[in-house]
Amino acid sequence: MHRGVTFNPQIFFIAHIFFLVVFVMLIWALAVVIRKRREPRALLLSVLPLVLIFATTYFATRLPAAHEVINVLYDALLIFNAVYFWKAGPSPTGPLYLAAVIGTALDFAMHFVIRMM
């Protein structure tokens, strides 16, 4: 929520529905990696986006500049993970990360549309 904007639960839910989808995709991908491929690199690449989500949420109102930097790192990591897991597996982690990339883009677009309202 941004300063000066009154809290509306319906708009908050609409604004974050794509984020919820992304979060589910990331948890699902982590579960697949834990179950099928317990290599340290794959585990780190699966846990790191979740850590960055919580970090960006923490910094959103406290330090907006840090929030933006973490968001860029998060977006780049999601794209990297989509390519990496698409090639290296296990199935279906590549498509899950691709869905997370698309969901993140839609979440960003939804926030932009809501600000225009």
N, C-alpha and C positions, 0 to 999 in steps of 0.2 A: 504494500500500500504506500502511496506517495503522500507527502505532506500536503495538507490543504484539501485532500479528497476525503469525503465522508465514506465510511465503510458501508458497503452494500454487499451482503452475503451472496446474492445471486450473481453479481458481476464478478466478485472474487472467485466463485466457483467456475464461472465461464472462462475467466482469464487463466485459470490454472488447470483446466481439464486436460490440456495437452501435456502439461508438466506431470500430471498423474500418470498418463500413458507412458511417458518417458521413464518415470521412476519404476513402473512395473516392468518395462523392457530391461532396464539395467539390473534389477533384482533377478529377473528371469535369466539373463545372461550370466550373472554371477553364479547362480545356482547350477547352471549347465557346466560352467568351467570348474566349479568345485566337484561336481559329480563325475565329469568325464576327463578332465585334464588338470591335474593339480600341480602344474609346473609353476615355479615362482613368478616368472614373467607374465604368464597368462593371468594368474591370480592378482598380481599388482595392477595390471591393465584393467582388470574387471572391478577392483575395489576403488581405484583412484577416481573414476567419475563420480561415484557416490560420495566420496570424501569432498570432492570439489563442489558438489551440490550443496552439502551442508555448510561448507566454508562460504560459498557465495550468499547463502541465505543469512548467515551470521553477519556478514559485512554489508548487506544490502542497505540498511539504514544507518549503520555506524560509520562506514567509510565507503561511500559510493564509488570512488576511484578504484579501490581494491576490489570491489564487487565486479566492476567492469573488466579488470585485468583477469580475475579468476574466471569470469564468464568466457573470455576469449580462449584461455587455456583449456577450459572445459569443452568448448566447441571444437577446438583443434584435436583434443584427445578423442572425442567421439568419432570424428572423421577418421582419425588414425586407427581407432579400434575397429571401425566398420571394415576398413580395408584389410587390416591385419588378420582379424578373425574370419573374414570371408575367405582369405587365402589359407590360413593355418588351421581353421576349425577350432573347436568341434562344432558340428552342426547343431543347432541353428543360430549360433552366436553372431555370425556375420549379418544375417537379416535382422536380428534383434537390434544390433547397433545401428544399422541403417534406419530402422524404424525410430530409434532414439534420436538420430540426426534430424529426420523429417519432423518428428514431434517437437524437437527443440526449435526448429525453424517456425513451425506453426504456433508454438507458444509465444515466441517473439512477435510474430505478426499479430497475434490476438491482443497482446499488450499494447501494441501500436494502435490497433483499431479502437480499443477501449479508451485510450488517451484522447483519440480524436472525437469521441462522443461527448 
